[in-house]
Amino acid sequence: MIKKMTATILVFTIFAPVLTSDGKCTTLDQWLMGLFMALLAASCVFFSFTDSFSTGSGRLYYGVATAHGIWTFGGGRARPRVPSDYRLSWCDLFHASLSLIAFLTFALLHNDVLSCYHLVLPRKFINTVPLVVGFVVSVLFVLFPSTRRGIGYPFLLQSDAFHNKN
């Protein structure tokens, strides 16, 4: 989960100054920035539901968790050994919500975004809230870990009991 959030934050940090003209936005810049933040927020939620599995032959497949099991990309017929292990759960929704909260807190309190939308907040608030939210979200991720292996998750730990059920 941290890897996905880190990539989203990196993309936001790189493009926010460009899209906001360093905080000096036109109306078009405001719309583009809003669309950009919405796309990144959607990616945080989407990637919380991605998972991967390997078949008996060792081939790796990626997909999205659904209420019925995993839906693999590319429409392949491959299925995991125990499809019910890959169903969407409340924990997935919890992790998606936490990711969304963490991203939106960081993005909406970014200096360029605040300047772009002409928002004035106390400096202490701008500096403190992302740290507190980041800490709370991190603690919740540790207390309630996700079993999802998203896109790019390495299958190096062959002794992982959850993902190698027979």
Secondary structure, 3 states (H helix, E strand, C coil): CHHHHHHHHHHHHHHHHHHCCCCCCCHHHHHHHHHHHHHHHHHHHHHHCEEEEECCCCCEEEEEEECCEEEEHHHCCCCCCCHHHHCCCHHHHHHHHHHHHHHHHHHHCCHHHHHHCCCCCCHHHHHHHHHHHHHHHHHHHHHCCCCCCCCCCCCCCCCCCCCCCC
